[in-house]
Amino acid sequence: MDIASGICKSLASDWIPETYRVIREGRTRSYRMDIPERENQAEILHTLLGIELKVGKMRLSCPDLSTARFLRVFARIGCREVAIPYNITEIAGIADKLDSAWHQTLLLFDEKTSTVTSPQMRGKLRSALIKVLREEINSLGAGGMMPEFNRPTRQRSA
């Protein structure tokens, strides 16, 4: 837990749960992945049927590359249900930010655990970090399947 809080302070607004908090404040839709709640290997596949995100033996169909990159970060952490921005033009920029935050987190983890010589202890510390990320994201929730469209119009006033 000590390493996770140190990395959180170092990254500040680039901390993945903090970025996810900003996403949740906007209009989103939820997406469910049937993956294990642990650190996973996730890769993006370009197939004849389109873009797929492969997590373990599971393949998830994605509408575009940006969405696949967005979901890959959360699949690596092991989040089963996440919120995706409803406006698809926002996804590419957020996916870039999340991907760089993921790599910064791993770099800071390597820096902070450089004195740990035991591979088992490093593995335990890394899984504890991933668990903290997952719990913070899960505590924010994924929201509804579809966003609410309660905007004032001429026919329907607020």
C-alpha positions, 0 to 999 in steps of 0.5 A: 500500500505504501508504494501505491500511495507514493506512485499516486502522489507522484502521478497526481492527475495522471493517476489512472483512477483520477483520470477515470473519475474525470471520465465518470463525471461526463456522459458515459455508457457501461461496458462489461468484460468477463475477465479475471480480477487480476493483472491480465495480458491484453493485446489488440488484434486486427482481424478480418472481422474488425478490431478485437481485444484479446484478454487471456483466451477471451476475445472482445469485439471492439468498434474501433482501435481507440475503444480497444486501446481504452479498454486494454488499460482496464483489462490489464488491471482486471476491471470487469465493468468500466464506463466508456465516454458516450462521445466517441470523439473523446475516446482516442485522447483519453486512451492516449492519456490512460496508456501513458499513465499505465506506462508511467505507473510501471516505470515508477513502480520499477524505480520504487522497487529497484532495491527489492531483490526477491522476485516473489516480493516484487510480484506481491508488491506489483499485485498489491498496486494493481489491486489498489488501482482496481479497487479505486476504479471499481469504487467509482462504478461504471454507471448505466448501460446507456446515458440519460438524455435529460437535456432541456428542449423547446418541447420539454423544459427543465 
